[in-house]
């Protein structure tokens, strides 16, 4: 299957003339319904499921995607209990092998990946490669940059990212000099503020309910420490929400809480900040940001593979590793072919989504027409009548030769 995948990718890239200057790598997982007692398969494992089905065994999938055409260039199926950073070294080796098969100038390529793949050891492996990279870094890894005041930023003035606050410098990170770009995403900041407010509102409501229950005689939690930990559970709540349970008091007075507004303000000051690191020291701020934002193309491919109507990897009705790998291979080969059709359709003027294109093409039907003769009936193929615009797109995508026979196009 690896040889077939490599051949398909090489042929597709060559025939379409795809530019592979920037490539995106990302991972996801797909839950299965494989029984927990099935010990004859190693791939399905329980782990952090991105569809929030942690109760089910899952299979991991890594994908390398081109910026142009969003072509899947490499797939990696791995056990569902492996995190991104664990599977990244093997994926990096497979990526370099695939790029060599394609005969590409490695030093001109840039690999883009997210911070889930980061570790000191992984970056040692990345630094050994001839290709460049753009990667996200947790702001907590560079706390002095994260705490920079607004005056340390400069604002981009040109292009679609005009007005974005950024700060750039070179520094040694994990044993090598890297260009570090810090920027503030207002969209992310607003989302984090909403999330924190929703989380706090929920916890305060729970505390008030708990306090009302304490009004009853002999009421109270059996495990106070566990109850306090649960009500303060959250990424930031412990930093500014203080809850005290005093068993020496009576009734509702046993429970009290307070908010440290200054601590909350310090936390919110970090919201929206993102950090990128790259080996492309000569790139502009806009080029680095544009490359990283292209990571959404890999995420779009995963969303496509979770589209229940088209190209979905799930559900998987298999329970052996071999069949799971074959199933994933077929789905990804189909995605490669569908992206090829999409690439040609866009040259013909199509502007919709891949699912929309597949829906549109699905309305076309090819009929086999049997015409009686003195002997055996004569068989011909003919497209059924359909929307003229749909038929016009089809005629640009499909060669006008057997077994296809076109109806007359409108003037």
CORMOPE-V281134 format. One record per run of one state. SS is the DSSP state (a for helix, b for strand, c for the rest). FROM is the first residue (numbers start at 0). TO is the last residue. If there is no record, write none. Layout:
BEGIN
ss=SS from=FROM to=TO
ss=SS from=FROM to=TO
END
This chain:
BEGIN
ss=c from=0 to=0
ss=a from=1 to=15
ss=c from=16 to=20
ss=b from=21 to=30
ss=c from=31 to=43
ss=b from=44 to=44
ss=c from=45 to=56
ss=b from=57 to=65
ss=c from=66 to=70
ss=b from=71 to=78
ss=c from=79 to=82
ss=a from=83 to=100
ss=c from=101 to=104
ss=a from=105 to=107
ss=c from=108 to=108
ss=b from=109 to=112
ss=c from=113 to=113
ss=a from=114 to=116
ss=c from=117 to=118
ss=a from=119 to=126
ss=c from=127 to=130
ss=b from=131 to=136
ss=c from=137 to=137
ss=a from=138 to=145
ss=c from=146 to=148
ss=a from=149 to=151
ss=c from=152 to=152
ss=b from=153 to=154
ss=c from=155 to=163
ss=b from=164 to=172
ss=c from=173 to=174
ss=b from=175 to=183
ss=c from=184 to=184
ss=a from=185 to=212
ss=c from=213 to=222
ss=a from=223 to=230
ss=c from=231 to=235
ss=a from=236 to=239
ss=b from=240 to=244
ss=c from=245 to=249
ss=a from=250 to=253
ss=b from=254 to=258
ss=c from=259 to=259
ss=a from=260 to=267
ss=c from=268 to=271
ss=b from=272 to=277
ss=c from=278 to=283
ss=a from=284 to=292
ss=c from=293 to=294
ss=a from=295 to=304
ss=c from=305 to=319
ss=a from=320 to=346
ss=c from=347 to=352
ss=a from=353 to=361
ss=c from=362 to=364
ss=b from=365 to=370
ss=c from=371 to=376
ss=b from=377 to=382
ss=c from=383 to=386
ss=a from=387 to=396
ss=c from=397 to=410
END
